[in-house]
């Protein structure tokens, strides 16, 4: 397998693993929310409290952060983005060096 193909394969494998963990997190959130609701209803004696809503809300917020990481952040800040940024910075540095060389040559020709 060539290096580029291997990198693409590793990237695809990593993305699939991330998505698989996200789907598992969603199922776990759904089942856990039902479990917390049932526990609250079974063991809540006396004055009704809805503590499980806070737990599910906090858990859902964590799930949303996980979702953002997998589908938004990692989807555009991947290896290709990283390479483009490196190439852009290297090009900027080369341009600055060329400009400095040109200035030095002009300065030496003037003297």
Secondary structure by P-SEA (a helix, b strand, c coil): ccaaaaaaaaaaaaaaaaaaaaaaaaaaaaaaaaaaaaaaaaaccccccaaaaaaaaaaaaaaaaaaaacccccccccaaaaaaaaaaaaaaaaaaaaaaaaaaaaaaaac
